[in-house]
Amino acid sequence: MTKEKLPINLFHLIVKGEEVTMLWGKFKGKRISEIPSSYLKYVAENWEEDTPQKKVIVIACDEEWQYREKYNCHIDDWGVK
């Protein structure tokens, strides 16, 4: 994903590390860091990036999933595993 593919204001949400909030679905309104790992992985692997907002969410979910994988700090539906 390059800077040119996202409107500048959405790109800065990712670059500056500001908290991204889920805009749709079961976890609407939740911060990405609060969403269970299984759902993050599902979004990162299955959602189409057909709007700028979805691109930001998919990137944020993938980044959070990768961080949790690297440091083995996954969250399930009941909290930290």
Contacts in CASP RR format, 6 or more apart in sequence:
PFRMAT RR
TARGET T0000
AUTHOR 0000-0000-0000
METHOD contacts of the structure
MODEL  1
MTKEKLPINLFHLIVKGEEVTMLWGKFKGKRISEIPSSYLKYVAENWEED
TPQKKVIVIACDEEWQYREKYNCHIDDWGVK
1 55 0 8 1.000
1 59 0 8 1.000
3 11 0 8 1.000
5 55 0 8 1.000
6 14 0 8 1.000
6 52 0 8 1.000
6 55 0 8 1.000
6 56 0 8 1.000
7 52 0 8 1.000
10 52 0 8 1.000
10 53 0 8 1.000
10 55 0 8 1.000
10 56 0 8 1.000
12 18 0 8 1.000
13 20 0 8 1.000
13 56 0 8 1.000
13 60 0 8 1.000
14 20 0 8 1.000
14 56 0 8 1.000
14 59 0 8 1.000
14 60 0 8 1.000
14 63 0 8 1.000
19 31 0 8 1.000
19 32 0 8 1.000
19 33 0 8 1.000
20 31 0 8 1.000
20 32 0 8 1.000
20 56 0 8 1.000
20 57 0 8 1.000
20 60 0 8 1.000
21 29 0 8 1.000
21 30 0 8 1.000
21 31 0 8 1.000
21 32 0 8 1.000
22 28 0 8 1.000
22 29 0 8 1.000
22 30 0 8 1.000
22 31 0 8 1.000
22 32 0 8 1.000
22 35 0 8 1.000
22 57 0 8 1.000
23 29 0 8 1.000
23 53 0 8 1.000
23 57 0 8 1.000
26 39 0 8 1.000
27 34 0 8 1.000
27 35 0 8 1.000
27 39 0 8 1.000
32 40 0 8 1.000
32 57 0 8 1.000
32 60 0 8 1.000
32 61 0 8 1.000
32 64 0 8 1.000
33 64 0 8 1.000
34 75 0 8 1.000
35 61 0 8 1.000
35 64 0 8 1.000
35 75 0 8 1.000
36 75 0 8 1.000
36 76 0 8 1.000
36 77 0 8 1.000
36 79 0 8 1.000
37 65 0 8 1.000
37 68 0 8 1.000
37 74 0 8 1.000
37 75 0 8 1.000
37 76 0 8 1.000
37 81 0 8 1.000
38 76 0 8 1.000
38 77 0 8 1.000
39 61 0 8 1.000
40 61 0 8 1.000
40 62 0 8 1.000
40 64 0 8 1.000
40 65 0 8 1.000
40 68 0 8 1.000
41 61 0 8 1.000
41 65 0 8 1.000
43 57 0 8 1.000
43 58 0 8 1.000
43 61 0 8 1.000
44 58 0 8 1.000
44 61 0 8 1.000
44 62 0 8 1.000
44 65 0 8 1.000
47 54 0 8 1.000
47 57 0 8 1.000
47 58 0 8 1.000
47 61 0 8 1.000
48 54 0 8 1.000
49 55 0 8 1.000
49 58 0 8 1.000
67 73 0 8 1.000
68 74 0 8 1.000
68 75 0 8 1.000
73 80 0 8 1.000
74 80 0 8 1.000
74 81 0 8 1.000
75 81 0 8 1.000
END
